[in-house]
Amino acid sequence: MMQQLRDKTKAIILVAILAFVALMVLEWGMDLTGRSSAQLTGGELGRVNGEPITFEQWRSVYQNLYSQRQAESSEPITSAEAREIEDAAWEQLVMQTLIRQELRRRGITVTRDEIVQAVRFAPPPEFYENEMFQTDGQFDFQKYHEFLASPVVNDQLLLQLEAYYRERIPQGKLMQQLAAGTYVPDGELWRLWRDQHDSVRVRYLAIDPSVAVPDEAVSVSASEIEAYYRTNRKQFERPGRAVVRILALSKAPTAADTAAALERARAVRQEILDGADFAEVARRESADSGSAARGGDLGTFRRNQLIGPFDEAVWSLPIGRVSEPVQTVFGFHLIRVDRRDADSAAAHHILIPIERTSESELALLETADSLEALGQRLSLEQAAQALGLPAPRQITLNEELPFDPSLGQRLVEGAEWAFGEASPGEVSPLFETSTAFYMLELVERTPAGVLSLEEATPTIRARLVAQKKLERARTSAQELVDLIRAGRSLQEVAEAAGLEVLEAGPFTRTSYVPGLGRANAAIGTAFGLRPGQTSGLVEVDGLLYIIEVLERRDADRAQFEEQKEFLRARLTAGLEQERVRRFLADLRSRARIRDNREAVLRSADAATL
């Protein structure tokens, strides 16, 4: 055991440091912000209720979040994502500061005995997940306590543990105070249970006024349109718009990259055919990290469970033979089927991803650099011609949601430029998203404002037509209700009116019901009727319904009593979390927060140029 402890202590300390770094102010040898620490060390980025937040604190949290984001994605972090991380680091420090201030205000502290007890009996989550402390896949407190008592545990780890609990225990006490008194009574539990377990089956008529009433049956005058516009001008406020030309360089793999991936897949297949062990090659080559660790083993899966081309290959490939490369959206697969029956199969695979080669990546970056340089003196169209690129596209950016469907992303930085100080004809710097580099040329910009009457007229006309059709349809539908109340059946009324009787259910109050929707007046009406009873006219989102209940089943009270405490615990936990969330949001809204990041960091950026 001692030898095992010595072998693994360094790894444990590393895990601890990674887990606690967000709580510590550490010196880093590499500044991921790209800013000179000499320029900013000790400087303030802002204050929270008069308490300073320093650059060093912010940099430590930023670097931790940056590293986490890098570990979660194989793609490089874009400038837009880096800015999101900067904001997240600031918000984290603001909330930590507010919580510390609230702890002081409430006099919440932690004793050394509480820390000792927590270290012994409530290890951090990272320790629970470490195999060194597990027996048969379960956390083993005896192994953990032996580790803490061993001479290989140094002061560094103990200090890190102490810092962790000195921060977390008071926070836990605060959360307990905030959540205290949260309780869900039996009556509320029973109501929620019934919402999920009472059920009904119905038949109904659905009347769509836009179809039931012909267009020629209604008319809208110019005076009606003008009156609507005067009364509802606020509805026609619009965000700023910018018409821009965009030239984008996609980061997606090229045809040459696809060919290179195919060539690599064929080479890997040949290596296996020449005698290499499939599992060893999978561990070395496969981009599917989950199965690669198991030598490419996918386990057992059912027919049609996996993506189309892969599934087809599995059910056509001879057992034990390595397939030719099979292309899917994930890349090229080399598949070996180990066993197969009519409905299930077991197989191994190696995934060779289709990604940019280093040469392709370098060529893209060089083109991006050239585009940015040309954009400083040429129009986008001229720059595109000089580089042999497709002509720029013209798009309109919405200031509130600057989304480009072609890229499938929001152009956050581009929008800030376009709606900032840019002038028509000006070309932007080079911006980057996770899928592309892009530059913009401003054509024109329209500030936020109110649509003119002329611009708003088509929308107003459509609304007024819909209103008038609804009024006419409502009158006709009420006549059907009156016939039913006079003794006619729903089916008879439907046939006379040329309508189809539809059925739905069984469904609960919380179900989404095709044709009826979710949690609306139609659903509520259905649960307010007895079997055989028919509703009056029900209106939901411009549609009209007449509903008849065919069958109803009430929730099982005995089953509720069995599940009641579990349900109470689950709902209480959710209410406690919501109470804490609201408290923290209120704490932040009332705080005096001075954010000087823009000025301070811009000054640091200038100092590095």
ZADO-6971 format. One line per field, with one value per residue (C-alpha): residue in three letters; chain; x, y, z; residue number from 0. Coordinates in steps of 0.5 Angstrom, whole numbers, plus 500, padded with zeros to 3 digits. Layout:
<recs>
residuo = (ALA, ...) $
cadena = (A, ...) $
px = (X, ...) $
py = (Y, ...) $
pz = (Z, ...) $
num = (NUM, ...) $
</recs>
This chain:
<recs>
residuo = (MET, MET, GLN, GLN, LEU, ARG, ASP, LYS, THR, LYS, ALA, ILE, ILE, LEU, VAL, ALA, ILE, LEU, ALA, PHE, VAL, ALA, LEU, MET, VAL, LEU, GLU, TRP, GLY, MET, ASP, LEU, THR, GLY, ARG, SER, SER, ALA, GLN, LEU, THR, GLY, GLY, GLU, LEU, GLY, ARG, VAL, ASN, GLY, GLU, PRO, ILE, THR, PHE, GLU, GLN, TRP, ARG, SER, VAL, TYR, GLN, ASN, LEU, TYR, SER, GLN, ARG, GLN, ALA, GLU, SER, SER, GLU, PRO, ILE, THR, SER, ALA, GLU, ALA, ARG, GLU, ILE, GLU, ASP, ALA, ALA, TRP, GLU, GLN, LEU, VAL, MET, GLN, THR, LEU, ILE, ARG, GLN, GLU, LEU, ARG, ARG, ARG, GLY, ILE, THR, VAL, THR, ARG, ASP, GLU, ILE, VAL, GLN, ALA, VAL, ARG, PHE, ALA, PRO, PRO, PRO, GLU, PHE, TYR, GLU, ASN, GLU, MET, PHE, GLN, THR, ASP, GLY, GLN, PHE, ASP, PHE, GLN, LYS, TYR, HIS, GLU, PHE, LEU, ALA, SER, PRO, VAL, VAL, ASN, ASP, GLN, LEU, LEU, LEU, GLN, LEU, GLU, ALA, TYR, TYR, ARG, GLU, ARG, ILE, PRO, GLN, GLY, LYS, LEU, MET, GLN, GLN, LEU, ALA, ALA, GLY, THR, TYR, VAL, PRO, ASP, GLY, GLU, LEU, TRP, ARG, LEU, TRP, ARG, ASP, GLN, HIS, ASP, SER, VAL, ARG, VAL, ARG, TYR, LEU, ALA, ILE, ASP, PRO, SER, VAL, ALA, VAL, PRO, ASP, GLU, ALA, VAL, SER, VAL, SER, ALA, SER, GLU, ILE, GLU, ALA, TYR, TYR, ARG, THR, ASN, ARG, LYS, GLN, PHE, GLU, ARG, PRO, GLY, ARG, ALA, VAL, VAL, ARG, ILE, LEU, ALA, LEU, SER, LYS, ALA, PRO, THR, ALA, ALA, ASP, THR, ALA, ALA, ALA, LEU, GLU, ARG, ALA, ARG, ALA, VAL, ARG, GLN, GLU, ILE, LEU, ASP, GLY, ALA, ASP, PHE, ALA, GLU, VAL, ALA, ARG, ARG, GLU, SER, ALA, ASP, SER, GLY, SER, ALA, ALA, ARG, GLY, GLY, ASP, LEU, GLY, THR, PHE, ARG, ARG, ASN, GLN, LEU, ILE, GLY, PRO, PHE, ASP, GLU, ALA, VAL, TRP, SER, LEU, PRO, ILE, GLY, ARG, VAL, SER, GLU, PRO, VAL, GLN, THR, VAL, PHE, GLY, PHE, HIS, LEU, ILE, ARG, VAL, ASP, ARG, ARG, ASP, ALA, ASP, SER, ALA, ALA, ALA, HIS, HIS, ILE, LEU, ILE, PRO, ILE, GLU, ARG, THR, SER, GLU, SER, GLU, LEU, ALA, LEU, LEU, GLU, THR, ALA, ASP, SER, LEU, GLU, ALA, LEU, GLY, GLN, ARG, LEU, SER, LEU, GLU, GLN, ALA, ALA, GLN, ALA, LEU, GLY, LEU, PRO, ALA, PRO, ARG, GLN, ILE, THR, LEU, ASN, GLU, GLU, LEU, PRO, PHE, ASP, PRO, SER, LEU, GLY, GLN, ARG, LEU, VAL, GLU, GLY, ALA, GLU, TRP, ALA, PHE, GLY, GLU, ALA, SER, PRO, GLY, GLU, VAL, SER, PRO, LEU, PHE, GLU, THR, SER, THR, ALA, PHE, TYR, MET, LEU, GLU, LEU, VAL, GLU, ARG, THR, PRO, ALA, GLY, VAL, LEU, SER, LEU, GLU, GLU, ALA, THR, PRO, THR, ILE, ARG, ALA, ARG, LEU, VAL, ALA, GLN, LYS, LYS, LEU, GLU, ARG, ALA, ARG, THR, SER, ALA, GLN, GLU, LEU, VAL, ASP, LEU, ILE, ARG, ALA, GLY, ARG, SER, LEU, GLN, GLU, VAL, ALA, GLU, ALA, ALA, GLY, LEU, GLU, VAL, LEU, GLU, ALA, GLY, PRO, PHE, THR, ARG, THR, SER, TYR, VAL, PRO, GLY, LEU, GLY, ARG, ALA, ASN, ALA, ALA, ILE, GLY, THR, ALA, PHE, GLY, LEU, ARG, PRO, GLY, GLN, THR, SER, GLY, LEU, VAL, GLU, VAL, ASP, GLY, LEU, LEU, TYR, ILE, ILE, GLU, VAL, LEU, GLU, ARG, ARG, ASP, ALA, ASP, ARG, ALA, GLN, PHE, GLU, GLU, GLN, LYS, GLU, PHE, LEU, ARG, ALA, ARG, LEU, THR, ALA, GLY, LEU, GLU, GLN, GLU, ARG, VAL, ARG, ARG, PHE, LEU, ALA, ASP, LEU, ARG, SER, ARG, ALA, ARG, ILE, ARG, ASP, ASN, ARG, GLU, ALA, VAL, LEU, ARG, SER, ALA, ASP, ALA, ALA, THR, LEU) $
cadena = (A, A, A, A, A, A, A, A, A, A, A, A, A, A, A, A, A, A, A, A, A, A, A, A, A, A, A, A, A, A, A, A, A, A, A, A, A, A, A, A, A, A, A, A, A, A, A, A, A, A, A, A, A, A, A, A, A, A, A, A, A, A, A, A, A, A, A, A, A, A, A, A, A, A, A, A, A, A, A, A, A, A, A, A, A, A, A, A, A, A, A, A, A, A, A, A, A, A, A, A, A, A, A, A, A, A, A, A, A, A, A, A, A, A, A, A, A, A, A, A, A, A, A, A, A, A, A, A, A, A, A, A, A, A, A, A, A, A, A, A, A, A, A, A, A, A, A, A, A, A, A, A, A, A, A, A, A, A, A, A, A, A, A, A, A, A, A, A, A, A, A, A, A, A, A, A, A, A, A, A, A, A, A, A, A, A, A, A, A, A, A, A, A, A, A, A, A, A, A, A, A, A, A, A, A, A, A, A, A, A, A, A, A, A, A, A, A, A, A, A, A, A, A, A, A, A, A, A, A, A, A, A, A, A, A, A, A, A, A, A, A, A, A, A, A, A, A, A, A, A, A, A, A, A, A, A, A, A, A, A, A, A, A, A, A, A, A, A, A, A, A, A, A, A, A, A, A, A, A, A, A, A, A, A, A, A, A, A, A, A, A, A, A, A, A, A, A, A, A, A, A, A, A, A, A, A, A, A, A, A, A, A, A, A, A, A, A, A, A, A, A, A, A, A, A, A, A, A, A, A, A, A, A, A, A, A, A, A, A, A, A, A, A, A, A, A, A, A, A, A, A, A, A, A, A, A, A, A, A, A, A, A, A, A, A, A, A, A, A, A, A, A, A, A, A, A, A, A, A, A, A, A, A, A, A, A, A, A, A, A, A, A, A, A, A, A, A, A, A, A, A, A, A, A, A, A, A, A, A, A, A, A, A, A, A, A, A, A, A, A, A, A, A, A, A, A, A, A, A, A, A, A, A, A, A, A, A, A, A, A, A, A, A, A, A, A, A, A, A, A, A, A, A, A, A, A, A, A, A, A, A, A, A, A, A, A, A, A, A, A, A, A, A, A, A, A, A, A, A, A, A, A, A, A, A, A, A, A, A, A, A, A, A, A, A, A, A, A, A, A, A, A, A, A, A, A, A, A, A, A, A, A, A, A, A, A, A, A, A, A, A, A, A, A, A, A, A, A, A, A, A, A, A, A, A, A, A, A, A, A, A, A, A, A, A, A, A, A, A, A, A, A, A, A, A, A, A, A, A, A, A, A, A, A, A, A, A, A, A, A, A, A, A, A, A, A, A, A, A, A, A, A, A, A, A, A, A, A, A, A, A, A, A, A, A, A, A, A, A, A, A, A, A, A, A, A, A, A, A) $
px = (500, 506, 509, 502, 501, 508, 507, 501, 501, 504, 498, 493, 496, 496, 488, 487, 491, 487, 480, 482, 486, 479, 480, 487, 491, 497, 503, 503, 509, 505, 500, 494, 491, 497, 497, 504, 503, 509, 504, 498, 501, 497, 492, 485, 480, 474, 471, 465, 461, 468, 472, 477, 478, 485, 488, 492, 485, 482, 488, 488, 481, 481, 487, 483, 477, 481, 484, 478, 475, 481, 480, 473, 474, 479, 478, 482, 479, 477, 477, 470, 470, 476, 472, 466, 471, 474, 467, 465, 472, 470, 463, 465, 470, 464, 460, 465, 466, 459, 458, 464, 461, 455, 458, 462, 455, 452, 458, 459, 465, 469, 473, 479, 475, 470, 475, 478, 472, 470, 477, 476, 469, 467, 473, 472, 469, 475, 478, 471, 473, 480, 481, 486, 481, 476, 474, 470, 468, 466, 469, 473, 474, 479, 484, 482, 484, 490, 492, 491, 495, 501, 508, 507, 502, 506, 504, 502, 496, 494, 494, 490, 485, 485, 484, 478, 474, 475, 472, 467, 464, 462, 459, 455, 452, 450, 446, 443, 441, 438, 434, 432, 424, 423, 417, 412, 406, 402, 396, 401, 404, 398, 396, 402, 401, 395, 397, 402, 397, 390, 388, 383, 381, 377, 375, 374, 373, 378, 376, 382, 379, 384, 381, 374, 373, 375, 379, 374, 369, 373, 376, 380, 380, 386, 383, 383, 390, 392, 388, 391, 398, 397, 394, 400, 406, 410, 409, 413, 419, 425, 432, 438, 440, 446, 447, 454, 458, 461, 467, 468, 474, 471, 475, 472, 476, 477, 476, 484, 483, 478, 483, 488, 484, 482, 489, 491, 485, 487, 494, 492, 487, 493, 497, 492, 492, 499, 499, 498, 493, 487, 486, 493, 492, 485, 488, 494, 490, 482, 479, 473, 477, 471, 472, 479, 481, 478, 482, 476, 471, 464, 460, 454, 448, 442, 440, 439, 442, 448, 449, 446, 453, 456, 450, 449, 457, 456, 450, 453, 461, 463, 465, 472, 474, 476, 472, 474, 474, 466, 465, 460, 459, 465, 470, 472, 471, 475, 470, 471, 464, 466, 459, 452, 445, 438, 437, 444, 452, 458, 464, 470, 472, 477, 475, 480, 477, 476, 480, 485, 492, 497, 499, 492, 491, 497, 495, 488, 492, 496, 490, 487, 493, 493, 486, 486, 492, 489, 483, 486, 487, 482, 475, 472, 471, 478, 481, 477, 479, 486, 486, 482, 476, 469, 465, 463, 456, 451, 447, 443, 445, 440, 443, 439, 441, 447, 446, 449, 445, 450, 456, 450, 453, 452, 457, 458, 465, 463, 456, 460, 464, 458, 454, 460, 464, 464, 463, 459, 465, 469, 472, 473, 479, 479, 474, 474, 469, 469, 468, 471, 475, 471, 471, 465, 465, 459, 454, 449, 446, 439, 439, 433, 427, 419, 417, 413, 406, 408, 413, 408, 402, 403, 403, 397, 393, 395, 393, 386, 384, 386, 382, 376, 376, 377, 370, 366, 369, 367, 360, 359, 363, 358, 352, 355, 356, 348, 346, 350, 347, 340, 341, 345, 352, 359, 359, 352, 354, 361, 358, 353, 359, 364, 369, 373, 372, 379, 381, 387, 389, 390, 394, 395, 395, 403, 403, 404, 398, 398, 393, 391, 398, 400, 398, 393, 385, 384, 387, 385, 377, 378, 380, 374, 369, 366, 366, 360, 360, 362, 365, 363, 367, 375, 380, 387, 392, 387, 384, 377, 375, 369, 371, 368, 371, 370, 374, 377, 382, 384, 391, 392, 392, 395, 401, 402, 402, 408, 412, 410, 416, 421, 417, 417, 425, 426, 421, 424, 431, 429, 425, 432, 436, 431, 431, 439, 439, 434, 438, 444, 441, 438, 445, 448, 443, 443, 451, 455, 460, 465, 468, 474, 476, 475, 480, 485, 486, 486, 491, 495, 494, 497, 503, 504, 504) $
py = (500, 505, 504, 505, 511, 514, 512, 516, 522, 527, 525, 526, 533, 535, 533, 537, 543, 543, 543, 548, 553, 557, 559, 561, 567, 563, 566, 563, 562, 563, 569, 566, 573, 576, 582, 584, 582, 587, 593, 590, 586, 589, 594, 594, 592, 594, 594, 591, 595, 598, 592, 591, 586, 586, 584, 578, 575, 576, 573, 567, 565, 567, 562, 556, 557, 558, 551, 548, 550, 548, 541, 541, 542, 540, 546, 553, 558, 564, 571, 571, 565, 568, 575, 570, 567, 574, 576, 569, 570, 577, 575, 569, 574, 579, 573, 570, 577, 578, 572, 573, 580, 577, 571, 577, 581, 574, 573, 566, 563, 556, 553, 548, 542, 543, 543, 537, 533, 535, 533, 526, 525, 529, 529, 533, 530, 529, 524, 520, 519, 517, 510, 510, 511, 506, 498, 495, 501, 505, 510, 507, 511, 506, 507, 515, 515, 511, 516, 522, 519, 516, 520, 521, 527, 533, 540, 543, 538, 539, 547, 546, 542, 547, 553, 549, 547, 554, 557, 552, 550, 558, 558, 551, 554, 560, 556, 552, 559, 561, 555, 554, 553, 551, 545, 543, 541, 535, 539, 541, 535, 531, 537, 536, 528, 529, 534, 528, 522, 524, 523, 524, 521, 526, 528, 535, 539, 544, 550, 555, 561, 563, 557, 557, 564, 566, 572, 575, 575, 580, 587, 592, 600, 605, 608, 602, 601, 608, 607, 601, 604, 610, 606, 600, 604, 601, 594, 597, 599, 595, 594, 597, 594, 594, 592, 589, 585, 579, 575, 569, 564, 557, 553, 547, 541, 542, 536, 535, 534, 529, 526, 526, 523, 517, 516, 515, 511, 506, 506, 504, 499, 496, 496, 491, 487, 486, 483, 489, 488, 492, 494, 497, 501, 503, 506, 509, 512, 512, 519, 516, 517, 513, 506, 508, 506, 500, 498, 500, 496, 499, 493, 490, 495, 494, 495, 502, 504, 507, 512, 510, 508, 505, 501, 499, 496, 493, 488, 487, 486, 479, 477, 478, 482, 489, 494, 499, 506, 508, 515, 518, 525, 524, 521, 515, 508, 502, 497, 489, 486, 481, 477, 479, 476, 479, 484, 486, 486, 487, 491, 494, 501, 506, 513, 517, 524, 529, 535, 540, 538, 542, 544, 546, 550, 554, 555, 558, 562, 565, 567, 570, 574, 576, 578, 582, 586, 587, 590, 595, 599, 595, 594, 587, 585, 588, 584, 577, 578, 579, 573, 569, 568, 568, 575, 578, 576, 582, 581, 585, 584, 585, 589, 585, 578, 579, 572, 570, 563, 562, 561, 559, 563, 570, 575, 578, 582, 584, 587, 591, 594, 595, 598, 602, 607, 604, 609, 606, 603, 602, 595, 591, 588, 580, 577, 570, 565, 557, 556, 561, 568, 573, 581, 586, 592, 597, 599, 602, 603, 604, 606, 603, 606, 606, 603, 608, 607, 605, 600, 597, 597, 589, 587, 591, 589, 581, 582, 586, 580, 575, 579, 579, 572, 570, 574, 571, 564, 565, 566, 560, 556, 558, 556, 549, 549, 551, 545, 540, 543, 542, 535, 534, 530, 532, 527, 530, 537, 536, 532, 538, 543, 539, 538, 532, 529, 528, 524, 525, 522, 519, 525, 528, 536, 536, 532, 536, 533, 534, 538, 541, 543, 544, 547, 551, 553, 547, 542, 545, 545, 537, 536, 540, 536, 529, 523, 524, 532, 537, 544, 550, 554, 554, 559, 558, 562, 564, 557, 555, 548, 544, 538, 532, 528, 520, 517, 520, 516, 519, 519, 513, 516, 509, 510, 517, 516, 511, 516, 522, 523, 522, 527, 532, 531, 533, 539, 541, 541, 545, 550, 551, 552, 557, 561, 561, 563, 569, 571, 571, 575, 580, 581, 582, 587, 591, 591, 597, 595, 599, 595, 598, 592, 596, 602, 598, 592, 596, 600, 594, 591, 598, 597, 590, 593) $
pz = (500, 502, 495, 492, 496, 494, 486, 486, 491, 486, 481, 487, 489, 482, 482, 488, 486, 479, 483, 488, 484, 483, 490, 490, 488, 484, 480, 473, 469, 463, 462, 457, 457, 453, 457, 461, 468, 470, 467, 472, 478, 484, 480, 481, 475, 479, 486, 489, 495, 496, 496, 490, 485, 483, 476, 479, 482, 475, 472, 476, 475, 468, 466, 470, 466, 460, 461, 463, 456, 452, 456, 453, 446, 441, 437, 439, 443, 439, 440, 442, 446, 450, 451, 454, 459, 461, 463, 466, 470, 472, 474, 478, 482, 483, 486, 491, 493, 495, 498, 503, 504, 506, 510, 514, 515, 518, 522, 519, 520, 520, 526, 525, 528, 523, 517, 520, 520, 513, 511, 514, 512, 506, 501, 495, 489, 485, 491, 490, 483, 484, 483, 488, 494, 491, 492, 487, 484, 490, 494, 500, 506, 509, 503, 504, 511, 510, 505, 510, 515, 511, 511, 503, 504, 505, 507, 500, 500, 507, 506, 499, 503, 509, 504, 500, 506, 509, 503, 502, 509, 511, 504, 506, 512, 508, 503, 509, 512, 506, 504, 511, 512, 505, 505, 501, 504, 502, 499, 494, 493, 491, 486, 483, 483, 480, 474, 472, 473, 472, 465, 460, 453, 449, 442, 439, 433, 431, 427, 424, 422, 417, 413, 415, 413, 406, 405, 401, 407, 410, 409, 412, 411, 411, 417, 421, 419, 421, 428, 429, 428, 432, 438, 438, 435, 441, 437, 431, 435, 431, 433, 429, 423, 419, 412, 411, 406, 409, 407, 411, 411, 413, 418, 415, 412, 405, 399, 400, 408, 406, 401, 406, 412, 407, 405, 413, 414, 408, 411, 418, 415, 411, 418, 421, 415, 415, 422, 427, 433, 432, 439, 440, 433, 436, 442, 438, 432, 434, 435, 439, 445, 449, 445, 443, 451, 450, 444, 439, 443, 442, 446, 443, 440, 436, 429, 427, 433, 430, 424, 417, 413, 420, 421, 414, 414, 420, 418, 411, 413, 414, 421, 423, 417, 417, 413, 408, 410, 412, 411, 416, 419, 424, 419, 416, 420, 420, 423, 425, 427, 432, 432, 430, 430, 427, 431, 435, 434, 437, 434, 434, 430, 429, 427, 423, 423, 417, 420, 417, 416, 419, 411, 410, 417, 415, 408, 412, 417, 411, 407, 413, 415, 407, 407, 414, 410, 404, 408, 410, 404, 399, 399, 401, 393, 391, 397, 395, 387, 389, 393, 388, 393, 392, 392, 399, 401, 403, 409, 414, 421, 427, 433, 438, 434, 429, 427, 420, 417, 413, 418, 423, 428, 432, 429, 436, 435, 428, 430, 435, 430, 425, 430, 433, 430, 423, 417, 410, 406, 412, 412, 419, 422, 422, 426, 428, 430, 432, 425, 421, 420, 417, 415, 414, 410, 412, 407, 411, 418, 420, 428, 432, 431, 430, 423, 419, 417, 410, 413, 418, 414, 411, 418, 421, 415, 416, 424, 423, 417, 422, 428, 423, 421, 428, 430, 424, 426, 433, 431, 427, 432, 438, 433, 433, 441, 441, 437, 441, 448, 444, 443, 437, 438, 436, 430, 427, 428, 425, 419, 418, 418, 414, 420, 422, 429, 432, 438, 443, 449, 454, 456, 463, 465, 464, 457, 450, 446, 438, 436, 443, 445, 452, 459, 456, 456, 452, 456, 463, 460, 458, 466, 468, 464, 466, 461, 456, 457, 452, 453, 450, 445, 447, 444, 444, 440, 435, 434, 436, 440, 442, 446, 449, 454, 453, 459, 465, 470, 477, 480, 485, 492, 495, 490, 491, 499, 497, 493, 497, 501, 495, 491, 497, 497, 490, 490, 496, 493, 487, 491, 496, 489, 487, 493, 493, 486, 487, 493, 490, 484, 489, 492, 486, 483, 490, 490, 488, 482, 479, 473, 470, 466, 459, 461, 465, 460, 454, 457, 458, 451, 448, 453, 449, 442) $
num = (0, 1, 2, 3, 4, 5, 6, 7, 8, 9, 10, 11, 12, 13, 14, 15, 16, 17, 18, 19, 20, 21, 22, 23, 24, 25, 26, 27, 28, 29, 30, 31, 32, 33, 34, 35, 36, 37, 38, 39, 40, 41, 42, 43, 44, 45, 46, 47, 48, 49, 50, 51, 52, 53, 54, 55, 56, 57, 58, 59, 60, 61, 62, 63, 64, 65, 66, 67, 68, 69, 70, 71, 72, 73, 74, 75, 76, 77, 78, 79, 80, 81, 82, 83, 84, 85, 86, 87, 88, 89, 90, 91, 92, 93, 94, 95, 96, 97, 98, 99, 100, 101, 102, 103, 104, 105, 106, 107, 108, 109, 110, 111, 112, 113, 114, 115, 116, 117, 118, 119, 120, 121, 122, 123, 124, 125, 126, 127, 128, 129, 130, 131, 132, 133, 134, 135, 136, 137, 138, 139, 140, 141, 142, 143, 144, 145, 146, 147, 148, 149, 150, 151, 152, 153, 154, 155, 156, 157, 158, 159, 160, 161, 162, 163, 164, 165, 166, 167, 168, 169, 170, 171, 172, 173, 174, 175, 176, 177, 178, 179, 180, 181, 182, 183, 184, 185, 186, 187, 188, 189, 190, 191, 192, 193, 194, 195, 196, 197, 198, 199, 200, 201, 202, 203, 204, 205, 206, 207, 208, 209, 210, 211, 212, 213, 214, 215, 216, 217, 218, 219, 220, 221, 222, 223, 224, 225, 226, 227, 228, 229, 230, 231, 232, 233, 234, 235, 236, 237, 238, 239, 240, 241, 242, 243, 244, 245, 246, 247, 248, 249, 250, 251, 252, 253, 254, 255, 256, 257, 258, 259, 260, 261, 262, 263, 264, 265, 266, 267, 268, 269, 270, 271, 272, 273, 274, 275, 276, 277, 278, 279, 280, 281, 282, 283, 284, 285, 286, 287, 288, 289, 290, 291, 292, 293, 294, 295, 296, 297, 298, 299, 300, 301, 302, 303, 304, 305, 306, 307, 308, 309, 310, 311, 312, 313, 314, 315, 316, 317, 318, 319, 320, 321, 322, 323, 324, 325, 326, 327, 328, 329, 330, 331, 332, 333, 334, 335, 336, 337, 338, 339, 340, 341, 342, 343, 344, 345, 346, 347, 348, 349, 350, 351, 352, 353, 354, 355, 356, 357, 358, 359, 360, 361, 362, 363, 364, 365, 366, 367, 368, 369, 370, 371, 372, 373, 374, 375, 376, 377, 378, 379, 380, 381, 382, 383, 384, 385, 386, 387, 388, 389, 390, 391, 392, 393, 394, 395, 396, 397, 398, 399, 400, 401, 402, 403, 404, 405, 406, 407, 408, 409, 410, 411, 412, 413, 414, 415, 416, 417, 418, 419, 420, 421, 422, 423, 424, 425, 426, 427, 428, 429, 430, 431, 432, 433, 434, 435, 436, 437, 438, 439, 440, 441, 442, 443, 444, 445, 446, 447, 448, 449, 450, 451, 452, 453, 454, 455, 456, 457, 458, 459, 460, 461, 462, 463, 464, 465, 466, 467, 468, 469, 470, 471, 472, 473, 474, 475, 476, 477, 478, 479, 480, 481, 482, 483, 484, 485, 486, 487, 488, 489, 490, 491, 492, 493, 494, 495, 496, 497, 498, 499, 500, 501, 502, 503, 504, 505, 506, 507, 508, 509, 510, 511, 512, 513, 514, 515, 516, 517, 518, 519, 520, 521, 522, 523, 524, 525, 526, 527, 528, 529, 530, 531, 532, 533, 534, 535, 536, 537, 538, 539, 540, 541, 542, 543, 544, 545, 546, 547, 548, 549, 550, 551, 552, 553, 554, 555, 556, 557, 558, 559, 560, 561, 562, 563, 564, 565, 566, 567, 568, 569, 570, 571, 572, 573, 574, 575, 576, 577, 578, 579, 580, 581, 582, 583, 584, 585, 586, 587, 588, 589, 590, 591, 592, 593, 594, 595, 596, 597, 598, 599, 600, 601, 602, 603, 604, 605, 606, 607, 608) $
</recs>
